[in-house]
């Protein structure tokens, strides 16, 4: 079971990439979004909620297995956060790229309250900051879209 947990929490082991594992995980999130964007929105939302629950569990267990709080190889949070960033947005190249840029910006910069969510225990703390960073990204893209006539 530990191997399955690590496989999921590390985004099919992509989190072990030696450089920028968070960006690698976020990029994997683009592919996941492209797959999910083809299904009805209600089912898409249900799968997103399931991914969040799986992420909380596997990230928490992976912290124990890897012996570190929010260990760098854990990227299920970035995969999930990118899904939030693109929720109900079109799977077109510009929104996909802008979402990747802004999501990574908010995830690294951690504006209030992104950073504060990390004090939550276990997998919830791992996932919460990316949930908020994804929500900030989604709002940013919607503002861009309204200001510039669609992205």
C-alpha angles and dihedrals in degrees: 000000000000090000091054090048092051092045091054098038093049095046096250088323092302088125089071090067103125097230128054098342091178091057090046089052092047090051089051085052089061090060092046090051092050089055094046094045089070094065129075114284095243092055090042090056092047091052090048090054090048090050089052092052092045089048094053091051099042095041090052093048092043090055088059094044093048093041096231138094110250090352114206095244091061104097104152085100091060091046089051094043091054089053089055090047091057099035110144092353123123119267093236125135098252097051090043092054096040090050091052091049097046095040092054090044093054093040092053098035093043101200117196122324096010094080094043092058090065091076089071112108126265122325092354090064091047093052102036099069091053091047090056093042088051092049091050089050093049091050091046091053092048090051090049089049094052093045097045102033099258135330 
